[in-house]
Amino acid sequence: MSAMGNPTNIFWHECPVVKTERQKLIDQQGCVVWITGLSGSGKSTLACSLNRELHSRGKLSYVLDGDNVRHGLNKNLGFSPEDRTENIRRVGEVAKLFADAGLICIASLISPYRKDRDACRAMLTDDNFIEVFMNMPLEVCEERDPKGLYKLARAGKIRGTAGFTGIDDPYEPPLSCEIKIEQKNGICPTPCEMAGQVVSYLDENGFLHA
């Protein structure tokens, strides 16, 4: 019988270079910025804008985009509730490794289920998991519809073991996120304004220096 996956035969190997040393080398503190929200809410736009802003400040970050990881790491997963949970778990584990390396990892995924996001938070300390909720109304997201997915969902052309988030499958908003991005007086913030809000949080909480 194969012993693969048997925890009694797996041991954690400590390396001589620790996280604090890596962070000191690049003068920042590793963390995970987890951006969640409906399709079309602006998650990828914020992730890319934030990545660019951090780069301009000499800070090392990396984006884990929900669609991109499904081209490789998670290409064997579908959109059933079980596969969605596994998709988020894998991304959470990778994000944890990036944070341990000292990077600011920007994870941009719909991640509709609260329990899955909470499971990712539990992988790190609360201080190092920064949940950003793109609190945009469904009608705004559907009007944008950058990938044409809402149109397909409304036409019944997206089928599977789970529905389309926001239409026939639920999105569970965070109960206590660190950052909320939303409209002001009916106007959506610009990518620069959204990135600035997150960068301000990172700066004020000491993540931009070791």
CYANA upper distance limits for C-alpha pairs under 8 A (distance plus 0.5 A):
  3 ALA  CA      9 ASN  CA      8.07
  5 GLY  CA     10 ILE  CA      8.39
  6 ASN  CA     10 ILE  CA      7.49
  7 PRO  CA     11 PHE  CA      8.36
 17 VAL  CA     21 GLU  CA      6.97
 17 VAL  CA     22 ARG  CA      7.79
 18 VAL  CA     22 ARG  CA      7.08
 19 LYS  CA     23 GLN  CA      6.63
 19 LYS  CA    100 ASP  CA      6.40
 19 LYS  CA    101 ALA  CA      6.89
 19 LYS  CA    102 GLY  CA      7.08
 20 THR  CA     24 LYS  CA      6.62
 20 THR  CA    210 ALA  CA      8.35
 21 GLU  CA     25 LEU  CA      6.75
 22 ARG  CA     26 ILE  CA      7.23
 22 ARG  CA    101 ALA  CA      6.96
 22 ARG  CA    102 GLY  CA      6.38
 23 GLN  CA     27 ASP  CA      6.15
 23 GLN  CA     28 GLN  CA      5.91
 23 GLN  CA     29 GLN  CA      5.99
 23 GLN  CA     30 GLY  CA      7.41
 23 GLN  CA    101 ALA  CA      8.06
 23 GLN  CA    102 GLY  CA      5.42
 23 GLN  CA    210 ALA  CA      6.11
 24 LYS  CA     28 GLN  CA      7.30
 24 LYS  CA    210 ALA  CA      5.64
 26 ILE  CA     59 LYS  CA      8.14
 26 ILE  CA     60 LEU  CA      8.17
 26 ILE  CA    102 GLY  CA      8.15
 26 ILE  CA    210 ALA  CA      8.15
 27 ASP  CA    208 LEU  CA      7.58
 27 ASP  CA    209 HIS  CA      5.38
 27 ASP  CA    210 ALA  CA      5.00
 28 GLN  CA     59 LYS  CA      7.56
 28 GLN  CA    102 GLY  CA      7.38
 28 GLN  CA    103 LEU  CA      8.12
 28 GLN  CA    207 PHE  CA      6.12
 28 GLN  CA    208 LEU  CA      5.15
 28 GLN  CA    209 HIS  CA      4.54
 28 GLN  CA    210 ALA  CA      4.87
 29 GLN  CA     99 ALA  CA      8.42
 29 GLN  CA    102 GLY  CA      6.10
 29 GLN  CA    103 LEU  CA      7.49
 29 GLN  CA    104 ILE  CA      7.80
 29 GLN  CA    206 GLY  CA      8.01
 29 GLN  CA    207 PHE  CA      5.19
 29 GLN  CA    208 LEU  CA      6.87
 29 GLN  CA    209 HIS  CA      6.79
 29 GLN  CA    210 ALA  CA      5.95
 30 GLY  CA     98 PHE  CA      7.86
 30 GLY  CA     99 ALA  CA      4.69
 30 GLY  CA    100 ASP  CA      6.59
 30 GLY  CA    101 ALA  CA      7.27
 30 GLY  CA    102 GLY  CA      4.37
 30 GLY  CA    103 LEU  CA      5.12
 30 GLY  CA    104 ILE  CA      5.64
 30 GLY  CA    105 CYS  CA      8.03
 30 GLY  CA    128 ASN  CA      7.76
 30 GLY  CA    207 PHE  CA      7.61
 31 CYS  CA     96 LYS  CA      8.36
 31 CYS  CA     98 PHE  CA      8.46
 31 CYS  CA     99 ALA  CA      5.22
 31 CYS  CA    100 ASP  CA      8.29
 31 CYS  CA    102 GLY  CA      7.86
 31 CYS  CA    103 LEU  CA      7.19
 31 CYS  CA    104 ILE  CA      5.54
 31 CYS  CA    105 CYS  CA      6.68
 31 CYS  CA    128 ASN  CA      5.10
 31 CYS  CA    129 PHE  CA      6.60
 31 CYS  CA    130 ILE  CA      8.08
 31 CYS  CA    207 PHE  CA      8.09
 32 VAL  CA     95 ALA  CA      6.87
 32 VAL  CA     96 LYS  CA      7.69
 32 VAL  CA     99 ALA  CA      6.72
 32 VAL  CA    104 ILE  CA      6.46
 32 VAL  CA    105 CYS  CA      5.26
 32 VAL  CA    106 ILE  CA      6.47
 32 VAL  CA    107 ALA  CA      7.56
 32 VAL  CA    128 ASN  CA      6.63
 32 VAL  CA    129 PHE  CA      5.49
 32 VAL  CA    130 ILE  CA      6.53
 33 VAL  CA    104 ILE  CA      7.66
 33 VAL  CA    105 CYS  CA      6.54
 33 VAL  CA    106 ILE  CA      5.26
 33 VAL  CA    107 ALA  CA      6.61
 33 VAL  CA    129 PHE  CA      6.75
 33 VAL  CA    130 ILE  CA      5.26
 33 VAL  CA    131 GLU  CA      6.55
 33 VAL  CA    132 VAL  CA      7.43
 34 TRP  CA    106 ILE  CA      6.56
 34 TRP  CA    107 ALA  CA      5.31
 34 TRP  CA    108 SER  CA      6.73
 34 TRP  CA    109 LEU  CA      8.30
 34 TRP  CA    129 PHE  CA      7.64
 34 TRP  CA    130 ILE  CA      6.44
 34 TRP  CA    131 GLU  CA      5.31
 34 TRP  CA    132 VAL  CA      6.36
 35 ILE  CA     43 LYS  CA      6.58
 35 ILE  CA     47 ALA  CA      8.15
 35 ILE  CA    106 ILE  CA      7.82
 35 ILE  CA    107 ALA  CA      6.46
 35 ILE  CA    108 SER  CA      5.31
 35 ILE  CA    109 LEU  CA      6.86
 35 ILE  CA    110 ILE  CA      8.31
 35 ILE  CA    131 GLU  CA      6.63
 35 ILE  CA    132 VAL  CA      5.17
 35 ILE  CA    133 PHE  CA      6.56
 35 ILE  CA    134 MET  CA      7.60
 36 THR  CA     43 LYS  CA      7.27
 36 THR  CA    108 SER  CA      6.92
 36 THR  CA    109 LEU  CA      6.08
 36 THR  CA    110 ILE  CA      5.54
 36 THR  CA    111 SER  CA      6.51
 36 THR  CA    112 PRO  CA      8.08
 36 THR  CA    131 GLU  CA      7.94
 36 THR  CA    132 VAL  CA      6.71
 36 THR  CA    133 PHE  CA      5.72
 36 THR  CA    134 MET  CA      6.61
 37 GLY  CA     41 SER  CA      6.56
 37 GLY  CA     43 LYS  CA      7.38
 37 GLY  CA    109 LEU  CA      7.91
 37 GLY  CA    110 ILE  CA      5.57
 37 GLY  CA    111 SER  CA      7.84
 37 GLY  CA    112 PRO  CA      7.79
 37 GLY  CA    133 PHE  CA      6.44
 37 GLY  CA    134 MET  CA      5.42
 37 GLY  CA    135 ASN  CA      7.14
 37 GLY  CA    136 MET  CA      8.20
 37 GLY  CA    171 TYR  CA      8.41
 37 GLY  CA    173 PRO  CA      8.12
 38 LEU  CA    110 ILE  CA      6.18
 38 LEU  CA    112 PRO  CA      8.26
 38 LEU  CA    134 MET  CA      8.05
 38 LEU  CA    136 MET  CA      8.16
 38 LEU  CA    138 LEU  CA      7.95
 38 LEU  CA    141 CYS  CA      7.62
 38 LEU  CA    165 THR  CA      7.52
 38 LEU  CA    166 GLY  CA      7.31
 38 LEU  CA    171 TYR  CA      7.79
 39 SER  CA     43 LYS  CA      8.46
 39 SER  CA    110 ILE  CA      6.96
 39 SER  CA    141 CYS  CA      7.10
 39 SER  CA    145 ASP  CA      8.18
 39 SER  CA    165 THR  CA      8.20
 40 GLY  CA    141 CYS  CA      5.05
 40 GLY  CA    142 GLU  CA      7.45
 40 GLY  CA    144 ARG  CA      6.71
 40 GLY  CA    145 ASP  CA      6.21
 40 GLY  CA    146 PRO  CA      6.86
 41 SER  CA    134 MET  CA      6.48
 41 SER  CA    135 ASN  CA      7.89
 41 SER  CA    136 MET  CA      6.09
 41 SER  CA    140 VAL  CA      8.16
 41 SER  CA    141 CYS  CA      5.81
 42 GLY  CA     46 LEU  CA      6.58
 42 GLY  CA    134 MET  CA      7.46
 43 LYS  CA     47 ALA  CA      6.60
 43 LYS  CA    108 SER  CA      6.30
 43 LYS  CA    109 LEU  CA      7.75
 43 LYS  CA    134 MET  CA      7.29
 44 SER  CA     48 CYS  CA      6.60
 44 SER  CA     65 ASP  CA      7.55
 44 SER  CA    108 SER  CA      6.65
 45 THR  CA     49 SER  CA      6.63
 45 THR  CA    191 PRO  CA      6.97
 46 LEU  CA     50 LEU  CA      6.33
 46 LEU  CA    191 PRO  CA      6.32
 46 LEU  CA    194 MET  CA      6.83
 46 LEU  CA    195 ALA  CA      6.57
 47 ALA  CA     51 ASN  CA      6.51
 47 ALA  CA     63 VAL  CA      7.16
 47 ALA  CA    106 ILE  CA      6.85
 47 ALA  CA    107 ALA  CA      8.16
 47 ALA  CA    108 SER  CA      7.00
 47 ALA  CA    195 ALA  CA      8.42
 48 CYS  CA     52 ARG  CA      6.68
 48 CYS  CA     63 VAL  CA      7.96
 49 SER  CA     53 GLU  CA      6.68
 49 SER  CA    191 PRO  CA      6.53
 49 SER  CA    192 CYS  CA      7.07
 49 SER  CA    195 ALA  CA      6.39
 50 LEU  CA     54 LEU  CA      6.61
 50 LEU  CA    194 MET  CA      8.47
 50 LEU  CA    195 ALA  CA      5.17
 50 LEU  CA    196 GLY  CA      8.17
 50 LEU  CA    198 VAL  CA      8.01
 50 LEU  CA    199 VAL  CA      7.87
 51 ASN  CA     55 HIS  CA      6.64
 51 ASN  CA     61 SER  CA      6.68
 51 ASN  CA     62 TYR  CA      7.41
 51 ASN  CA     63 VAL  CA      7.62
 51 ASN  CA    106 ILE  CA      8.20
 52 ARG  CA     56 SER  CA      6.69
 53 GLU  CA     57 ARG  CA      6.99
 53 GLU  CA    195 ALA  CA      7.61
 53 GLU  CA    199 VAL  CA      8.48
 54 LEU  CA     58 GLY  CA      6.96
 54 LEU  CA     59 LYS  CA      5.59
 54 LEU  CA     60 LEU  CA      7.46
 54 LEU  CA     61 SER  CA      7.46
 54 LEU  CA    199 VAL  CA      8.08
 55 HIS  CA     59 LYS  CA      5.67
 55 HIS  CA     60 LEU  CA      6.76
 55 HIS  CA     61 SER  CA      7.72
 59 LYS  CA    208 LEU  CA      7.67
 60 LEU  CA    103 LEU  CA      6.17
 60 LEU  CA    104 ILE  CA      6.96
 61 SER  CA    103 LEU  CA      5.82
 61 SER  CA    104 ILE  CA      5.02
 61 SER  CA    105 CYS  CA      6.10
 61 SER  CA    106 ILE  CA      7.60
 62 TYR  CA    103 LEU  CA      7.70
 62 TYR  CA    104 ILE  CA      7.10
 62 TYR  CA    105 CYS  CA      5.62
 62 TYR  CA    106 ILE  CA      6.47
 63 VAL  CA    105 CYS  CA      6.60
 63 VAL  CA    106 ILE  CA      5.15
 63 VAL  CA    107 ALA  CA      6.36
 63 VAL  CA    108 SER  CA      7.78
 64 LEU  CA     68 ASN  CA      7.72
 64 LEU  CA     69 VAL  CA      7.32
 64 LEU  CA     91 VAL  CA      8.02
 64 LEU  CA     95 ALA  CA      8.23
 64 LEU  CA    105 CYS  CA      7.81
 64 LEU  CA    106 ILE  CA      6.54
 64 LEU  CA    107 ALA  CA      5.17
 64 LEU  CA    108 SER  CA      6.64
 65 ASP  CA     69 VAL  CA      6.73
 65 ASP  CA    107 ALA  CA      6.58
 65 ASP  CA    108 SER  CA      5.42
 65 ASP  CA    109 LEU  CA      6.87
 66 GLY  CA     70 ARG  CA      7.20
 66 GLY  CA    107 ALA  CA      8.11
 66 GLY  CA    108 SER  CA      6.33
 66 GLY  CA    109 LEU  CA      5.14
 66 GLY  CA    110 ILE  CA      7.93
 67 ASP  CA     71 HIS  CA      7.46
 67 ASP  CA    109 LEU  CA      8.48
 68 ASN  CA     72 GLY  CA      7.88
 69 VAL  CA     73 LEU  CA      5.98
 69 VAL  CA     74 ASN  CA      6.26
 69 VAL  CA     75 LYS  CA      7.85
 69 VAL  CA     91 VAL  CA      8.42
 70 ARG  CA     74 ASN  CA      4.95
 70 ARG  CA     75 LYS  CA      4.96
 70 ARG  CA     76 ASN  CA      8.28
 70 ARG  CA     77 LEU  CA      8.03
 71 HIS  CA     75 LYS  CA      5.66
 74 ASN  CA     87 ASN  CA      6.84
 74 ASN  CA     90 ARG  CA      8.35
 77 LEU  CA     83 ASP  CA      6.02
 77 LEU  CA     84 ARG  CA      8.16
 77 LEU  CA     86 GLU  CA      8.42
 77 LEU  CA     87 ASN  CA      7.46
 78 GLY  CA     83 ASP  CA      6.11
 78 GLY  CA     84 ARG  CA      7.69
 79 PHE  CA     83 ASP  CA      6.13
 79 PHE  CA     84 ARG  CA      6.01
 79 PHE  CA    160 GLY  CA      7.79
 79 PHE  CA    161 THR  CA      7.61
 79 PHE  CA    162 ALA  CA      6.76
 80 SER  CA     84 ARG  CA      6.52
 80 SER  CA    160 GLY  CA      7.75
 80 SER  CA    161 THR  CA      5.63
 80 SER  CA    162 ALA  CA      5.53
 81 PRO  CA     85 THR  CA      6.67
 81 PRO  CA    161 THR  CA      8.39
 81 PRO  CA    162 ALA  CA      7.08
 82 GLU  CA     86 GLU  CA      6.83
 83 ASP  CA     87 ASN  CA      6.45
 84 ARG  CA     88 ILE  CA      6.78
 84 ARG  CA    111 SER  CA      8.19
 85 THR  CA     89 ARG  CA      6.65
 85 THR  CA    116 ASP  CA      6.53
 86 GLU  CA     90 ARG  CA      6.63
 87 ASN  CA     91 VAL  CA      6.87
 88 ILE  CA     92 GLY  CA      6.46
 88 ILE  CA    111 SER  CA      7.17
 88 ILE  CA    116 ASP  CA      7.02
 88 ILE  CA    117 ARG  CA      7.97
 88 ILE  CA    120 CYS  CA      8.20
 89 ARG  CA     93 GLU  CA      6.75
 89 ARG  CA    116 ASP  CA      7.63
 89 ARG  CA    119 ALA  CA      8.10
 89 ARG  CA    120 CYS  CA      7.18
 90 ARG  CA     94 VAL  CA      6.81
 91 VAL  CA     95 ALA  CA      6.47
 91 VAL  CA    107 ALA  CA      8.22
 92 GLY  CA     96 LYS  CA      6.59
 92 GLY  CA    120 CYS  CA      5.64
 92 GLY  CA    123 MET  CA      8.07
 93 GLU  CA     97 LEU  CA      6.99
 93 GLU  CA    120 CYS  CA      8.07
 93 GLU  CA    123 MET  CA      8.04
 94 VAL  CA     98 PHE  CA      6.92
 95 ALA  CA     99 ALA  CA      6.70
 95 ALA  CA    105 CYS  CA      6.45
 95 ALA  CA    106 ILE  CA      8.42
 95 ALA  CA    107 ALA  CA      7.67
 96 LYS  CA    100 ASP  CA      6.62
 96 LYS  CA    123 MET  CA      7.53
 96 LYS  CA    124 LEU  CA      7.32
 97 LEU  CA    101 ALA  CA      6.72
 98 PHE  CA    102 GLY  CA      7.10
 98 PHE  CA    103 LEU  CA      6.02
 98 PHE  CA    104 ILE  CA      7.78
 98 PHE  CA    105 CYS  CA      6.55
 99 ALA  CA    103 LEU  CA      5.58
 99 ALA  CA    104 ILE  CA      6.60
 99 ALA  CA    105 CYS  CA      6.67
111 SER  CA    116 ASP  CA      7.73
111 SER  CA    117 ARG  CA      7.23
112 PRO  CA    165 THR  CA      7.65
112 PRO  CA    170 PRO  CA      7.53
112 PRO  CA    171 TYR  CA      5.10
112 PRO  CA    172 GLU  CA      6.17
112 PRO  CA    173 PRO  CA      8.08
113 TYR  CA    117 ARG  CA      7.24
113 TYR  CA    170 PRO  CA      8.48
113 TYR  CA    171 TYR  CA      6.94
113 TYR  CA    172 GLU  CA      6.03
114 ARG  CA    118 ASP  CA      6.58
114 ARG  CA    172 GLU  CA      6.20
114 ARG  CA    173 PRO  CA      7.51
114 ARG  CA    174 PRO  CA      7.07
115 LYS  CA    119 ALA  CA      6.57
116 ASP  CA    120 CYS  CA      7.00
117 ARG  CA    121 ARG  CA      6.82
118 ASP  CA    122 ALA  CA      6.69
119 ALA  CA    123 MET  CA      7.15
120 CYS  CA    124 LEU  CA      7.81
121 ARG  CA    125 THR  CA      7.62
121 ARG  CA    126 ASP  CA      6.94
121 ARG  CA    129 PHE  CA      6.23
122 ALA  CA    126 ASP  CA      7.85
124 LEU  CA    128 ASN  CA      6.79
124 LEU  CA    129 PHE  CA      6.99
125 THR  CA    129 PHE  CA      7.20
126 ASP  CA    130 ILE  CA      8.23
130 ILE  CA    177 CYS  CA      7.91
130 ILE  CA    178 GLU  CA      6.28
130 ILE  CA    179 ILE  CA      7.99
131 GLU  CA    177 CYS  CA      5.62
131 GLU  CA    178 GLU  CA      5.91
131 GLU  CA    179 ILE  CA      6.86
132 VAL  CA    177 CYS  CA      6.77
132 VAL  CA    178 GLU  CA      6.79
132 VAL  CA    179 ILE  CA      5.22
132 VAL  CA    180 LYS  CA      6.20
132 VAL  CA    181 ILE  CA      7.71
133 PHE  CA    173 PRO  CA      8.03
133 PHE  CA    174 PRO  CA      7.45
133 PHE  CA    177 CYS  CA      7.16
133 PHE  CA    179 ILE  CA      6.82
133 PHE  CA    180 LYS  CA      5.33
133 PHE  CA    181 ILE  CA      6.60
134 MET  CA    180 LYS  CA      6.73
134 MET  CA    181 ILE  CA      5.47
134 MET  CA    182 GLU  CA      6.93
135 ASN  CA    180 LYS  CA      7.00
135 ASN  CA    181 ILE  CA      6.24
135 ASN  CA    182 GLU  CA      5.55
135 ASN  CA    183 GLN  CA      8.44
136 MET  CA    140 VAL  CA      7.11
136 MET  CA    141 CYS  CA      7.34
136 MET  CA    181 ILE  CA      8.29
136 MET  CA    182 GLU  CA      6.34
136 MET  CA    183 GLN  CA      7.52
137 PRO  CA    141 CYS  CA      7.02
138 LEU  CA    142 GLU  CA      6.44
138 LEU  CA    166 GLY  CA      7.52
139 GLU  CA    143 GLU  CA      6.48
140 VAL  CA    144 ARG  CA      6.79
141 CYS  CA    145 ASP  CA      6.51
142 GLU  CA    150 TYR  CA      6.46
145 ASP  CA    149 LEU  CA      6.97
145 ASP  CA    150 TYR  CA      6.63
145 ASP  CA    151 LYS  CA      8.11
148 GLY  CA    152 LEU  CA      7.03
149 LEU  CA    153 ALA  CA      6.55
150 TYR  CA    154 ARG  CA      6.52
150 TYR  CA    167 ILE  CA      8.44
151 LYS  CA    155 ALA  CA      6.73
152 LEU  CA    156 GLY  CA      6.77
152 LEU  CA    157 LYS  CA      5.59
152 LEU  CA    158 ILE  CA      6.55
153 ALA  CA    157 LYS  CA      6.20
153 ALA  CA    158 ILE  CA      5.70
153 ALA  CA    164 PHE  CA      6.95
153 ALA  CA    167 ILE  CA      7.81
154 ARG  CA    167 ILE  CA      8.22
158 ILE  CA    163 GLY  CA      7.93
158 ILE  CA    164 PHE  CA      7.68
159 ARG  CA    163 GLY  CA      7.14
162 ALA  CA    169 ASP  CA      7.24
163 GLY  CA    167 ILE  CA      7.81
163 GLY  CA    168 ASP  CA      5.56
163 GLY  CA    169 ASP  CA      5.37
164 PHE  CA    168 ASP  CA      6.08
164 PHE  CA    169 ASP  CA      5.91
165 THR  CA    169 ASP  CA      5.10
165 THR  CA    170 PRO  CA      6.15
165 THR  CA    171 TYR  CA      6.53
166 GLY  CA    170 PRO  CA      6.17
166 GLY  CA    171 TYR  CA      6.45
179 ILE  CA    198 VAL  CA      7.80
181 ILE  CA    189 PRO  CA      8.47
181 ILE  CA    194 MET  CA      7.35
182 GLU  CA    188 CYS  CA      7.14
182 GLU  CA    189 PRO  CA      7.81
183 GLN  CA    187 ILE  CA      5.57
183 GLN  CA    188 CYS  CA      4.97
183 GLN  CA    189 PRO  CA      6.92
184 LYS  CA    188 CYS  CA      7.05
184 LYS  CA    189 PRO  CA      8.01
189 PRO  CA    193 GLU  CA      6.31
189 PRO  CA    194 MET  CA      6.68
190 THR  CA    194 MET  CA      6.73
191 PRO  CA    195 ALA  CA      6.63
192 CYS  CA    196 GLY  CA      6.51
193 GLU  CA    197 GLN  CA      6.77
194 MET  CA    198 VAL  CA      7.15
195 ALA  CA    199 VAL  CA      6.57
196 GLY  CA    200 SER  CA      6.46
197 GLN  CA    201 TYR  CA      7.01
198 VAL  CA    202 LEU  CA      6.81
199 VAL  CA    203 ASP  CA      6.53
200 SER  CA    204 GLU  CA      6.48
201 TYR  CA    205 ASN  CA      6.60
202 LEU  CA    206 GLY  CA      6.77
202 LEU  CA    207 PHE  CA      5.65
202 LEU  CA    208 LEU  CA      6.86
203 ASP  CA    207 PHE  CA      6.39
203 ASP  CA    208 LEU  CA      5.95
206 GLY  CA    210 ALA  CA      8.19
